[in-house]
Amino acid sequence: MAASSAARGKPSQKSDSPLKIFRDPKVVFAFALIFIDALLVFLIITFVPYTKIDWDAYMSQVTGFLQGERDYTNLKGDTGPLVYPAGFLYVYSAIHYVTGGLVYPAQILFGILYIVNLAILLFIYLKTDVLPWWALSLLCLSKRVHSIFVLRLFNDCFAVTLLHAALASLLFQRWHLGLIIFSGAVSIKMNVLLYAPPLLLLMLKAMNIGGVISALAGAAIVQILVGLPFIVSHPVAYISRAFNLGRVFIHFWSVNFKFVPEPIFVSKPFAVSLLVAHLILLATFAHYRWCKNEGGLLNFLHSRFVSMKLGVTGSSSFFKQLFSCNSTCKILNEDHIVTTMFVGNFIGILCARSLHYQFYSWYFFSLPYLLWKTPFPTFLRLILFVGVELCWNVYPSNIYSSALLLCIHLVILWGLWTAPAEYPYNYQGGKSKCNAADKYQFFRIFSNFASRRCDRTKLQSRDQQLRMDGQNLEDPKSTADMTVFVQNLLQQMQSRFQAMSDSIVTKIDEMGNSINELEQSINELRAEMGAEGSPSPLAPPKSKPDEVKPDDG
């Protein structure tokens, strides 16, 4: 009877499992935010007049494309020539087909897009669990962002939505899928490339060299397929217009550097200095923050280079990695993924020569996360958030608003620099792989240190022996021979340690797969036995109540 009652109780547990998510107050609050913001978007579309900026230009460019024009130099609109990759044309051609080029249906479509983007972001924030529940409402409190989505219909909206979808895929360690979605976002607008440096670093951490190459190849194939009609007909015009990295924006529309005099603003030295600052900040954060647990950026890249070199030396193992389905070596922590991506993009925003008003959507949705990653008190975080929003709502921007915005950005960056670095790897999923890889990393560092100390001791002993024998150690030839000998010895030891560690990691992976298969078989057997009302095969046999244990005496 007890077994049958337990069997009858199992379906009720399964039916209640989907409702478990609503027991979390954050999840309930997130759904409430989606509903309230959807209502707010409806009211904005209904009562706030549409702002005509780029929509007519978009439709003119799409019309030329639909009429068969494949030369990017001939695709123009009211605001100038087409400067976006071909994915933009496909997206807005679909919008033109659905809406007939009318503004009001397009606003409804962009309102739906805004809600989808908000839902993806709330999922990312709930997954990382960095903010308190009430701070999630900050994602819905931007007047400028609502205007960008439903009143101005910019292509930035589709780009950032796809970018956030790619980031959500990365949280599930779906790197190839994430790269494909990321490449789709780049095909709509190139600002997404600000995420490329931190994304590449995360890929090198999470995957072997074969996985990185295959993921990058998938992203490249997306770009080729999207631009194929234009690459075949007019390749130079397409590449020079769609991927023009040397564009100079108008000083009047700059939100962040309006205080810089226009002659300096449009000058090449100013652009080069910002590019250098961008690269320096990325390298600094990568070395001291993102790769802190790996011993710094240089040590991390060196370890990856050595593994790639050894893989190329053994061509069979290299191609096995390249075409392996299981290309993930380590499971990265969700906080580390989101923090690295958001901070890398924020550094690009800080060093951008010109930020137009629609560019606010590039990083607004990451602001609450970044602010709560700083060690600042909550009151200061809210002040900084409100300060950024106020600066972006000053129209037209002036020297004071742009200078204040730059100062706030610098304060946030300083807070991110002083915040404690999160541990990059996750031990909950793929526990054996992470442990093996990290133990190997420690073993490799320790063994290198020990081998160097051992070689130093040998050199000192040989030095003393040579001195005792009266030989001249100042001879350059003997010194050079000794250097070559030591280098060869270190290379041999490092190669052996690398081969040994690869063998250990492979064995642990095989053991983990076997354990997973065994666990799955046990779960299936347990489910079958449970359905028949039998006890679990792993449960220990219960003693009968009628049995009387014999006395010890």
Buried (B, 14 or more C-beta within 10 A) or exposed (E): EEEEEEBEEEEEEEEEEEEEEEEEEBBEBBBEBBEEBBEBBEEBBEEEEBEEBBBBBBBBBBBBBEEEBBEBBEBBBBEEBBBBBBBBBBBBBEBBEEBEBEBEEBBBBBBEBBBBBBBBBBBBBBBBEBBEBEBBBBBBEBEBBBBBBBBBBBBBBBBBBBBBBBBBBBBEBBBBBBBBBBBBBBBBBBBBBBBBBBBBBBBBBBBBBBBBBBBBEBBEEBBEEBBEBBBEEBEEBBBEBBBEEEEEBEBEBBBBBBBBEEEEBBBEEBBEEBEEEBEEBBEEBBBEBBBBBBBBBEBBBEBBEBBBEBBEEEEEBBEEBBEEEEBBBBBBBBBBBBBBBBBBBBBBBBBBBBBBBBBBBBBBBBBBBBBBBBEBEEEBBBBBBEBBBEBBBBEEBEEEBBBBBBEBBEBBBEBBBEBEBBEBBBBEEBEBBBEBBBBBBEBBBEBBEEBEEEBEEEEEEEEEEBEEEEEEEEEEEEEEEBEEEBEEBBEEBBBEBBEBBBEBBEEBBEEBEEEEEEEEEEEEEBEEBBEEEEBEEEEEEEEEEEEEEEEEE
